[in-house]
C-alpha cells in the first residue's frame, strides 16, 4: 500500500494519524494491499479553484475526491485488483470551521473527511437518500472502529 500525504496548507495536521486512518479504512474495505492513495491538504484558495473547476461551485469546500481506477470494496471470497484509488484533497481551514460548529477537534473532522473521501473513491455517493443513509452509516462505523482501537 502506498499512501502519499502532503500538507500544503497553513494549518498543522497530524499526518501520522491521517496515515493510520487511511490504512484502517482501506483494510476494512478489503481493498488490495497494493493500492495507491494520494492525500493533499490545501489552503482555501487552491480548494476554491478546484471546487470551481471540477464541481462548478463557488468558494472552498471541505473535501474533494478524484477516483482513478474505479476500485470497489472487496469481499472475503475473491481476488481484488490492485491499482490507484485516486486522490483526496482536504481544506483544513474549512474543516476547522466545521469542527468548531460540531464541537469536536480539527483531527476528528479531518478523519471524518478522509473517510468520506475514501468512500467516494470506491464508489459510494450520497446524492439520493438511500445512498446517503448507506454511505453515512458505513462512514460512522469505520470511524467508530478506528477510534475504538486508538490508544490516547
Buried (B, 14 or more C-beta within 10 A) or exposed (E): BEBEBEBEBEBEBBBEBBBBBBBBBBEBBBBBEEBBBBBBBBBBEBBBEBBEEEEEEEEBBBBBBBBBBEBBBBEEEEEBEBBBBBBBBBBBBBBBBBBEEEEEEBBBBBBBBBBBBBBBBBEBEBEEEEEEEBBBEBBEEBBEEBEEEEEE
